[in-house]
Amino acid sequence: KHSDNIDELAESLFTRRVRALKQKDRKEEHHRIVTVSKIFHENTTQQAIAEYYERIFSPSPDQENITGLLLIYPNHLLHILEGSINRIIKYLVDVDRIENAGEDNMLSHTNIVNISYNIHERLYTVYRAKVLELESQNVAIYEPNDTDDKLVMETMTQITKLSEKIYQELQNVDIIETKIKDILEHIRENYVVPPQVVVGYLSEISTFAGLTKPSAYLEMHINPFDTSLESDKTWPVVDGIASYN
């Protein structure tokens, strides 16, 4: 598509999506993102991370709520978030800020594992964080039995089954808060969660092209998408595009 209007050419994908939603006069579409990160223990603790995200994602009358689950392993995080593209972008901006905080950063090696756009419905009713009491495992000696793309698919299957099971458990429950507390208390006994070595591997070691850094994803939303990029003129296609649904 070509246009003589320079301002139109300079519009980002995010800007156009927001404008289109306003024109349709309806609530923003919901999306689901899965990320993994490494904890920078010198500057934080597992509990401090849990409190940080539960605070910034607490319900607010001024903006649409984020729902999801944060699993905090001894050395890594697995984050499942559901919400509008605006809230997801804000989350990624914050992650990018944290990772570039120099000596004060509390997270590093964040990768976007998957993004599902325009999900039919949320699988989580609230946002909660859970610190997993586990023995720390050495990610450096982990050797996957399969290729990284299949490892990502297997991990996403586990996450989907976990999320769907939690969703079903919360149906027809009188006191949701009590049930959620019980679910999180026994999550390792009653549910299958991705192994910590896999989460760590996808964060720190994997070179799978489907894993995308927050900064790279944000770049796609900040830069105009109607303009010609250098990658459009090269072959093969540049790596680093997250797996999308």
ZIRAFEN-V229961 format. One record per backbone hydrogen bond with DSSP energy under -1.0 kcal/mol. NH is the residue of the N-H (numbers start at 1). CO is the residue of the C=O. Records with the same first field share a line. If there is no record, write none. Layout:
NH->CO ; CO
This chain:
9->5
10->6
11->8
16->12
17->13
18->14
19->15
20->16
21->17
22->18
23->19
24->20
25->22
26->21
31->83
32->116
33->81
34->114
35->79
36->111
37->77
38->108
39->75
40->106
41->39
43->40
49->45
50->46
51->47
52->48
53->49
54->50
55->51
56->52
57->53
58->55
67->82
68->126
69->80
70->128
71->78
72->130
73->76
77->37
78->71
79->35
80->69
81->33
82->67
83->31
88->84
89->85
90->86
91->87
92->88
93->89
94->90
95->91
96->92
97->93
98->94
99->95
100->96
101->98
104->101
105->102
108->38
111->36
112->212
113->34
114->34
115->243
116->32
119->30
128->68
130->70
132->72
134->132
142->139
151->147
152->148
153->149
154->150
155->151
156->152
157->153
158->154
159->155
160->156
161->157
162->158
163->159
164->160
165->161
166->162
167->163
168->164
169->165
170->166
171->168
179->175
180->176
181->177
182->178
183->179
184->180
185->181
186->182
187->184
190->186
191->187
199->195
200->196
201->197
202->198
203->199
204->200
205->201
206->201
211->208
212->112
217->213
218->214
219->215
220->216
222->218
223->219
232->229
233->230
243->210
245->115
